[in-house]
């Protein structure tokens, strides 16, 4: 496999941005692409530094793209950058111009951990028909569905207000509403969610999965021993890769 470090200018964000890419060394392409999103305190380098993702994809016919998503929850902020448009539209367009990548929805997958797990679902469900499959590790899946309490953390309060504004449940950040819309228009991606049994965000995952069951939406959900950490994510990214390979047509 080959590894590329790219710095390019995003018109959406109006700034230069870094992206890391793993490319297969075998086959001529075009290859399906897996967009792999990081958590809130990380950046585009973290999957490579903290997991064995490069080793896990060594024999897979897939391109892995690891973008920088800032602390933006991969959404278009009410008062700030359009991280959602950048990740869902501009980045795939750039990758498909630059590398031997497939240019159809059946060749795109997205996944991530924590903030990136929420972001992967928000990107896939918020852009119906654009991704074949999505996976979420340990995601905060109630963001936008319930009013988030920031407690005594003024930094998170300011970030939340810039992202959501006065958004109430049912808005464009609400995974529950986005899921119902995809169901109504029959454009649901294949969905995989997993969570550690010691993870403090586990109740949010269980609530969202119960919602999927109530609507009869096909999905794969797994709980494994583990917490909100890299020991867990490095282990279970392997099942996510196999899930995407199975669903990318």
N, C-alpha and C positions, 0 to 999 in steps of 0.2 A: 504494500500500500504506500501511498504518498501523502505527505502532510504539507499543507499550505497555510501561511500566515498572510492575510490580506488586510490592507488598509485602503478604504475607498470612501468616496464622498456620498453621503446620503442626502438627497434633495428633500426628503421628508423631514429628517431631523435637522437639516441645515448644518451638518458638521461631518468631519471625517470620523469614521467608525471602524473598529477592528472586527474581523471575523476569522475563525479558524476552521479549516476544512480537511477532512480525511477522504482520500480518493482511492478507489480500488486499483490495483496494479494488473489485474487480469480482466480480459474482456474488452470489447470496444465501446460499450455503451450504445445508446444513452442509458444511464443508470437511474433508478429511483433515488430519492433524496429524503433523508431523515433530519429534520431540524430539531436540534437538541438544546433545550433552554435551561439556563442556570437559575439559582435562587437569589433572594433579595440581597444578600451580602457578598455575592460573588460576581464574576464577569465571564467573558468568553473563554478564558484560559482554564477555568476551574475543573471542567469535566476531564480534560487531559491531565491536569496535575493531581487530581484527587481520586480518579478512577482508572481502570484499565480498559477504557473504551477503545483505544487504538488496537489493543490485543484482541478484544472481543469481536471486532469487525474485520479481522485480518483476512478471513476467507469468505466474506459476504460481498455480494455484488451490489453494494449500496454506497452512496456518498453521504457522509455525516457532516452537517453544517452546524457550527457552534457560534452563534452570534452574541454580541454584547447587548444586553437588554436593560442596562442601568438598574435602577430601582423602580422601573415603571410598570410592573405587573403586565407588560405586553398589551397595554390598552392605549387608546387615544385619550389623553387626559383632557378634562374639561378646561383646565387652565395650565397647559403645558405641552410637552412633546407628544407627537402622535406615534407612540411606540407600537401600537397595534397595526396601523397602516404600514409602518416600516417592516415589521416582522412578517405580516401576512401577504403583502403585495410587493413592496419594493425589493426586499431581500430575495425572494424566490425569482423575481424577474432578473435580478443581477446574477444570481447563481446559474440560471438557465441560459443566460447569454455567455457566461464565462467558462463553464465546465460542460462535459458531456452528460448533461442531466436531462431527464425526461421533462417534457413541458405540459404534461397532462395531469389532471387531478388524481388519476389512479397511480401516479408515480410519486406522490408527495405524502409524507408522514410528519407528525410533529409530536414532541413529548418533552417532559422536563420534570424537575424536582421542586417541591415547595412552591415558591412564587412561580417558578417555571412550569410546575404541574398545573396550577390554576391557569397560567398563561397559555399553555398548550390547548387546554379545553376551550378557553375563551377564543383563541385564534381559530381553531377548527370549527367550533359551533357558531362563531360570529361571522364566518365566511363559508356559508353552506355550499357544498359541492366542490370545494377547493382542495380538500385533503381526504385521502383514502382512509387514514387511521390516525388515532391519537391515543397517547398514554399519559398518565399522571401518576407520579410518585409523591405521596405525602403532601398533597395540595391543600391550601386554605380555601375550600370550595364554597364557603358562605359569603365571600366578598361580593358585595353588590346585591345579595339576596336578603341579608339582614343588615340593619344599621350597625356599623362597626364602632365599638367603643375604644377610644384611644387611651383611656386611663390617664396616667400622669406623664405620658411621653409627648412633649410638645413637638418633637421632630416628626413622629408618626402622624400626629394630628394634622400638621401642615401638609405632609405628603398625601394623606388621605383626602383632605379637602381639595388639593390641586388635582388629584386624580378623579375623584367622584363628584366634586362640587356638592350640590345639594341633592345628588341622585338618591332616589329612594328605591326600595326593592321593586324589581320589575323593570329596571332600566337596562342600558346597554352593557352593563358589567355583570349582570345577573345570569349565572350559568343555567339556572332553572328556566328562565324565560327564553334564553337562547336555545336550550334543548327542546323546549316545546315548539318553538318556531321551526327548527330543523325537522321535527317529527311531522308537523303540519304540511310541510312542503316536500316531505319524503326525501330529504337530503342529509341523513345522518351518517357520520363516519363510523367506522368500527372503533369501539371505545374499550380501553383497558385502564383500570384504576387499581392501585395497590397502596397499602398503608401498613406501617409497623404497629404492632399491638401496644407498644409503650409510647407511641407518639401522641403528643398533646392535641394534635389536630384530628385524631381518629374519629371523634364524634361527627365532625363535619363531613368526612368521607362516608360514614354510615348513613347520614341523613340524605346525602345526594344519591347514594346507591339505592336507598329505599324509594326515592322519587323515581329513579329509572325503572325500578321494578313495578311501581304503581302504574306507570305509563306503558309498560310492556316493551320497553326499549332494550334490544339485545346489548349486552355488555359483558365484560369479564372483570370480576372483582376478586382480589385476593388480599388476605391479611397474613402477614408473616411476623414472627418474632423480630423485634427491633425497634429502634428509636429514630428520631429525626437527625440522622447523621450519615456520614459517608460509608461506614461499614454496611449500612442497609442499602444505600443507593448503588454502590458498586456491585453488590450482589445481584440486585433485582433489575438492573438495566439489562442484564442478559436475557431475562424472560421478555422484556419489552422489545428487544431487538427481534427475537423470534416471532413475536406477535406481529410486528410490522412487516417482516419478510413474508409472513403468511398472507397478509391482507393487501399488500401492494400488488396490483394486478399487472 
